[in-house]
Amino acid sequence: MRGNAIAKANKGKRAKRMNPVVKGLLIVALVYVAGNMIVTCVKLQVQIREKKVELEDVNNKISSQTVLNEELNNILNAEIDSEYVESVARDLGYGTVGERVYENITD
C-alpha cells in the first residue's frame, strides 16, 4: 500500500515529456531562425563595408573640391591682375559670358 501511495504522489510531480515530432520541429525551426540571423548579419556587414568605402570616396571628393574652392577664393580675394584671373579661369575650363569655346580635337 505504501508503495502505491508513493508512486501516485510521484506520478503527479513528473514533467510531461514532449512529443518527439514536436521536439524535432522546434529544433528545425530554431536552426532555421538562427541560420537566417547569421545570414542577415553577414549581409549587413557586407553592406556596411560597401557604405564605408562609398563614404570614403565622397569624403575624398569633398576634400578635393574644398581645396579647389579655397584656391578660387584666394584668387578672387587677392588683388591680382584681371588677366591672370582670366587665364586661371580658362585653365579650369571657364569662359566669359557669351563666349563660345572651341576645342581642338585633332590632337
N, C-alpha and C positions, 0 to 999 in steps of 0.2 A: 504494500500500500504506500508505504513511504516513498518508494522509487517512482511510482506513478505520479505522485504529487510533485516530485522534483522535476520529472520530465514535462509535466503540464506547465509548470512555472517557467522552465527554460524555453518551452515552445513559444510562448508569448514574447520573450525577450530577443529571439533570433531575428536578425535583419532579413528581409526578403531578398533573395538573390535575383539579379537582373537577368532577363531572358537573354540568351547568348546572341540571338539575332539582333535584338535592340542594342546590345552592347557593341556588336560589330558595326552596326550602322552609326552609332555615336562615334566610334573610333575613326571610321572613314570620314565622317563629317568634320571631325576635329582636324584630321590630317589635311583635308581639303581647305579648310579655313586657314590653317597655319601656312599651307603652301601658297595660297593666294596672298596672304600678308607678306610673305617673303618676296614673292614676285613683284608685288606693288612697291615694296621698299627698294628693291633693286632698280625698278623703272624710275622711281623718284630720284634716286641717287644719280642716275644717268642724266635725267633732265636737269638736275641741279648743276652737274658738271658742265653741261652744254650752256646753261644760262650764265655760269661764271665766265666761260670763255667769251660769250657774247658781250657780257658786261665789260670785260677787259678790253675788247675791241672798241666798244663805244667810248670807254674812258680814254683810250689812246687817241681816238678821233677828236674827242673834246680837247685833249691836251694840245694836239696839233693845231686845231682851229683857234684855241686860246692864244697860242704863240703867234699865229698869223694875225689875229686881231690886235695883239699888243704891238706888233711891228707896224701895222697900218695906223694905229692910234699914235704911235711915236712919230710916224711920218707926218700925219695930219697936225699934230700938236707942235711939232718943231717948225721953226721959221726957216724953211728950206725953199730953195728956188722952185718956182712952179714948174719949170721944165723938168727938174729932177723928179718931182712928184708924178708928172705925166709919164716919164719914162718908166718909173717903177710900176705905175698902174698898167701901162702897156705890157710890161714883162709878166704881170699877173693875169693878163687876158682881158683887161678892161679897156674901154674906149670912151670917146666923148659922146655927148648927146647928139643923135642924128648921124653919127659916123658909121659907115659900113666898113667892116674889117674883112679883108680877103686874105686867105691863107694860101701859100704856095704848096700844092700837093704833089708837085712833080719831083720833089727831092726824095 
